[in-house]
Amino acid sequence: MHRVRKWLCIAAIGLAIIAGWQLWSSGQPPAAGKGKEAAAANRLEFEVVQSFDAKYLGDTPGHMGRAGAIEGRRPRIALQDPIYRGDEKVGIVTGLQWNRTNSSLDIEFDPVDHARVCVGDAVWMSLDGNAPARTSEPQRGK
């Protein structure tokens, strides 16, 4: 009987230590990278689903992408917003169509600087219109 109490006491202490450790560790701030998570939440990633040479006389080649599953988020995207592949700017938005019923967004964009964009490429844009600094574009007025 004495041995059983001893083992029960040891087991209770062990469980108390484990429970205390779990409570202590869940209250710790997350590791570095929280800024990356916020940036990723602001990104709208999508695939290029169509490329075309020119739709109208005098038009330029362009691409169409489709993003789905954007329910619960309201995009703040406008014409002329940049499109990126990784960190490289590959396009400028020329057309948008938000389908609220299907929670999808069709994005038409023109390539910049003869960027090669292929059907199936994964590209992204900022959901709120904020974009990384545009260091490669010339500044006007100076």
Residue frames as qw, qx, qy, qz and C-alpha x, y, z in Angstrom:
[[0.000, 0.886, 0.464, 0.000, 0.00, 0.00, 0.00],
 [0.324, -0.776, 0.102, 0.531, 2.87, 2.34, 0.81],
 [0.405, -0.118, 0.594, 0.685, 4.46, 1.74, -2.63],
 [0.212, 0.640, 0.659, 0.335, 1.21, 2.55, -4.42],
 [0.140, -0.938, -0.227, 0.220, 0.96, 5.92, -2.62],
 [0.419, -0.548, 0.351, 0.633, 4.56, 6.68, -3.49],
 [0.339, 0.158, 0.681, 0.630, 3.96, 6.01, -7.22],
 [0.065, 0.809, 0.566, 0.142, 0.70, 7.98, -7.18],
 [0.268, -0.864, -0.038, 0.425, 2.50, 10.92, -5.58],
 [0.394, -0.323, 0.516, 0.689, 5.31, 10.78, -8.18],
 [0.260, 0.444, 0.716, 0.473, 2.76, 10.56, -11.01],
 [0.051, -0.902, -0.421, 0.081, 0.80, 13.53, -9.63],
 [0.314, -0.732, 0.186, 0.576, 3.96, 15.64, -9.36],
 [0.381, -0.044, 0.656, 0.650, 4.94, 14.68, -12.91],
 [0.164, 0.665, 0.663, 0.302, 1.51, 15.64, -14.25],
 [0.167, -0.915, -0.213, 0.299, 1.64, 18.95, -12.38],
 [0.367, -0.506, 0.391, 0.675, 5.04, 19.72, -13.92],
 [0.302, 0.236, 0.721, 0.577, 3.82, 18.88, -17.44],
 [0.038, 0.821, 0.562, 0.094, 0.63, 20.95, -17.01],
 [0.265, -0.844, -0.019, 0.467, 2.63, 23.90, -15.66],
 [0.382, -0.270, 0.536, 0.703, 5.09, 23.69, -18.53],
 [0.235, 0.496, 0.712, 0.439, 2.23, 23.66, -21.07],
 [0.076, -0.915, -0.382, 0.102, 0.61, 26.72, -19.49],
 [0.349, -0.714, 0.194, 0.575, 3.92, 28.58, -19.33],
 [0.376, -0.101, 0.629, 0.673, 4.95, 27.80, -22.93],
 [0.217, 0.641, 0.669, 0.308, 1.57, 28.74, -24.46],
 [0.116, -0.936, -0.237, 0.233, 1.87, 32.24, -23.00],
 [0.481, -0.399, 0.333, 0.706, 5.17, 32.95, -24.73],
 [0.405, 0.720, -0.100, -0.555, 5.25, 35.30, -27.71],
 [0.910, 0.368, 0.174, 0.077, 5.73, 33.62, -31.09],
 [0.661, -0.254, 0.305, 0.637, 9.19, 33.36, -32.52],
 [0.023, 0.529, -0.281, -0.800, 10.54, 35.86, -35.01],
 [0.076, 0.130, 0.834, 0.532, 8.65, 35.88, -38.27],
 [0.165, 0.623, 0.646, -0.410, 5.42, 37.50, -37.12],
 [0.174, 0.636, -0.165, -0.733, 6.03, 40.27, -39.65],
 [0.062, 0.173, -0.845, -0.502, 6.32, 37.64, -42.36],
 [0.097, 0.412, 0.901, -0.091, 2.96, 36.16, -41.35],
 [0.183, 0.714, 0.318, -0.597, 1.32, 39.60, -41.52],
 [0.141, 0.514, -0.492, -0.689, 2.88, 40.22, -44.93],
 [0.005, 0.040, 0.954, 0.296, 1.71, 36.81, -46.15],
 [0.162, 0.565, 0.744, -0.318, -1.82, 37.55, -44.93],
 [0.200, 0.723, 0.027, -0.661, -1.76, 40.74, -47.00],
 [0.011, 0.334, -0.742, -0.581, -0.67, 38.88, -50.16],
 [0.800, 0.340, 0.258, -0.421, -3.15, 37.64, -52.69],
 [0.208, -0.365, 0.825, 0.379, -1.41, 34.77, -54.45],
 [0.767, 0.432, 0.273, -0.388, -2.88, 33.41, -57.65],
 [0.588, -0.055, 0.670, 0.450, -2.00, 31.47, -60.79],
 [0.262, 0.435, -0.366, -0.780, -1.88, 32.79, -64.31],
 [0.615, 0.246, 0.732, -0.159, -4.65, 30.96, -66.19],
 [0.602, 0.684, 0.387, 0.137, -4.63, 32.71, -69.55],
 [0.295, -0.469, 0.284, 0.783, -2.24, 34.63, -71.80],
 [0.535, 0.719, 0.444, 0.023, -3.33, 36.57, -74.87],
 [0.538, 0.167, 0.242, 0.790, -1.58, 38.46, -77.64],
 [0.082, 0.067, 0.031, -0.994, -4.02, 41.34, -78.01],
 [0.255, 0.484, 0.795, -0.262, -7.77, 41.52, -77.53],
 [0.313, 0.873, 0.299, -0.225, -8.38, 44.71, -79.47],
 [0.610, 0.629, 0.064, 0.477, -6.72, 46.63, -82.29],
 [0.123, 0.756, -0.287, 0.575, -3.73, 48.45, -80.80],
 [0.769, -0.594, 0.121, -0.204, -3.86, 46.39, -77.60],
 [0.140, 0.629, -0.751, 0.144, -0.77, 44.81, -76.07],
 [0.634, -0.050, -0.771, 0.017, -0.21, 41.24, -74.87],
 [0.411, -0.499, 0.367, -0.669, -1.54, 40.47, -71.42],
 [0.321, 0.008, -0.932, 0.167, -2.31, 37.79, -68.88],
 [0.622, -0.456, -0.129, -0.624, -5.27, 36.75, -66.75],
 [0.224, 0.136, -0.873, 0.411, -5.11, 35.28, -63.28],
 [0.624, -0.483, -0.362, -0.497, -7.79, 33.97, -60.99],
 [0.083, 0.229, -0.752, 0.613, -7.74, 33.97, -57.20],
 [0.604, -0.433, -0.541, -0.393, -10.33, 32.09, -55.19],
 [0.657, -0.447, -0.538, 0.281, -11.22, 31.59, -51.54],
 [0.219, 0.249, -0.215, 0.919, -11.12, 35.26, -50.59],
 [0.440, -0.677, -0.497, -0.318, -14.30, 35.10, -48.52],
 [0.577, -0.718, -0.269, 0.280, -14.30, 37.31, -45.47],
 [0.445, -0.370, 0.152, 0.801, -11.70, 39.63, -47.01],
 [0.373, 0.881, 0.265, -0.123, -12.41, 42.80, -48.93],
 [0.685, 0.087, 0.210, 0.693, -9.69, 43.52, -51.48],
 [0.027, 0.920, 0.049, -0.389, -8.50, 47.11, -51.88],
 [0.573, -0.060, 0.554, 0.601, -6.94, 46.64, -55.30],
 [0.341, 0.807, 0.100, -0.471, -6.93, 49.16, -58.14],
 [0.762, 0.608, 0.066, 0.215, -5.81, 49.48, -61.72],
 [0.350, 0.789, -0.368, 0.347, -2.06, 50.06, -62.08],
 [0.672, -0.610, 0.397, -0.138, -1.23, 48.09, -58.89],
 [0.225, 0.588, -0.766, -0.130, 1.92, 45.95, -59.30],
 [0.984, -0.046, -0.036, -0.169, 2.02, 42.16, -59.74],
 [0.127, -0.710, 0.691, -0.043, 5.03, 40.22, -58.42],
 [0.950, 0.061, -0.306, -0.001, 6.59, 36.81, -58.94],
 [0.724, -0.186, -0.312, 0.586, 8.73, 36.34, -55.86],
 [0.263, -0.670, -0.133, 0.681, 10.39, 39.75, -55.40],
 [0.230, -0.030, 0.518, 0.823, 10.40, 40.57, -59.12],
 [0.414, 0.529, 0.258, -0.694, 7.77, 42.97, -60.46],
 [0.317, 0.053, 0.828, 0.460, 6.32, 41.28, -63.55],
 [0.039, 0.527, 0.693, 0.490, 3.10, 43.16, -64.27],
 [0.136, 0.058, 0.220, -0.964, 0.65, 46.00, -63.81],
 [0.277, 0.450, 0.809, -0.256, -3.08, 45.46, -63.18],
 [0.100, 0.032, -0.418, -0.903, -5.22, 46.47, -66.18],
 [0.590, -0.250, -0.402, -0.654, -8.53, 44.84, -65.28],
 [0.082, -0.085, 0.851, -0.513, -10.32, 43.47, -62.21],
 [0.617, -0.257, -0.407, -0.623, -13.55, 41.55, -61.73],
 [0.155, -0.189, 0.802, -0.545, -14.65, 40.56, -58.22],
 [0.592, -0.229, -0.636, -0.439, -17.18, 37.74, -58.08],
 [0.338, -0.394, 0.533, -0.668, -18.64, 37.96, -54.58],
 [0.901, -0.059, -0.024, -0.429, -20.87, 34.93, -55.11],
 [0.939, 0.154, -0.264, 0.160, -17.92, 32.63, -55.79],
 [0.538, -0.795, 0.185, 0.211, -15.48, 34.57, -53.55],
 [0.759, 0.069, 0.329, 0.558, -13.08, 34.92, -56.46],
 [0.049, 0.864, -0.104, -0.489, -11.23, 37.68, -58.23],
 [0.776, 0.429, 0.276, 0.370, -10.18, 37.76, -61.90],
 [0.260, -0.804, 0.182, 0.504, -7.07, 39.86, -62.44],
 [0.726, 0.601, 0.161, 0.293, -5.92, 41.00, -65.86],
 [0.361, -0.814, 0.206, 0.406, -2.42, 42.42, -66.11],
 [0.641, 0.738, -0.183, 0.101, 0.14, 43.55, -68.65],
 [0.854, -0.170, -0.078, 0.486, 3.76, 42.45, -68.32],
 [0.065, -0.978, 0.154, 0.126, 6.44, 45.05, -67.52],
 [0.117, -0.745, 0.622, 0.210, 9.96, 45.28, -68.97],
 [0.655, 0.344, -0.606, -0.292, 9.35, 42.33, -71.31],
 [0.415, -0.315, 0.775, -0.357, 8.92, 40.02, -68.30],
 [0.444, 0.046, -0.825, -0.345, 8.24, 36.44, -69.35],
 [0.527, -0.084, 0.547, -0.645, 5.03, 35.28, -67.68],
 [0.262, 0.051, -0.910, -0.318, 3.77, 31.76, -68.33],
 [0.742, -0.314, -0.231, -0.546, 0.39, 30.13, -67.82],
 [0.866, -0.245, -0.416, 0.132, 0.67, 28.30, -64.51],
 [0.364, 0.333, -0.408, 0.768, 3.08, 30.81, -62.92],
 [0.431, -0.691, -0.527, 0.243, 2.33, 31.66, -59.30],
 [0.214, 0.434, -0.037, 0.874, 2.23, 35.44, -58.85],
 [0.316, -0.604, -0.622, 0.386, 0.97, 37.74, -56.11],
 [0.061, 0.584, 0.090, 0.804, -0.21, 41.22, -55.34],
 [0.054, -0.030, -0.605, 0.794, -0.95, 43.18, -52.19],
 [0.090, -0.579, -0.807, -0.073, -4.56, 42.95, -51.01],
 [0.146, -0.825, -0.378, 0.393, -4.64, 46.47, -49.62],
 [0.414, 0.886, 0.077, 0.192, -2.81, 48.29, -52.38],
 [0.317, -0.846, 0.415, 0.106, 0.37, 48.68, -50.36],
 [0.904, 0.378, -0.131, 0.152, 3.34, 47.42, -52.30],
 [0.744, -0.346, 0.051, 0.569, 7.03, 47.01, -51.57],
 [0.072, -0.788, 0.158, 0.591, 9.17, 50.05, -52.31],
 [0.755, 0.601, 0.227, 0.131, 9.56, 50.62, -56.03],
 [0.420, -0.687, 0.304, 0.509, 13.27, 51.28, -56.24],
 [0.523, 0.044, 0.630, 0.572, 13.61, 50.35, -59.91],
 [0.275, 0.792, 0.496, 0.226, 11.18, 52.94, -61.22],
 [0.354, 0.242, -0.028, 0.903, 12.54, 56.39, -62.12],
 [0.108, -0.659, -0.508, 0.544, 11.32, 59.27, -60.02],
 [0.279, 0.666, 0.407, 0.559, 9.64, 62.08, -61.91],
 [0.183, -0.949, -0.169, -0.193, 10.04, 65.73, -61.20],
 [0.608, -0.693, 0.189, 0.339, 13.66, 65.67, -60.09]]
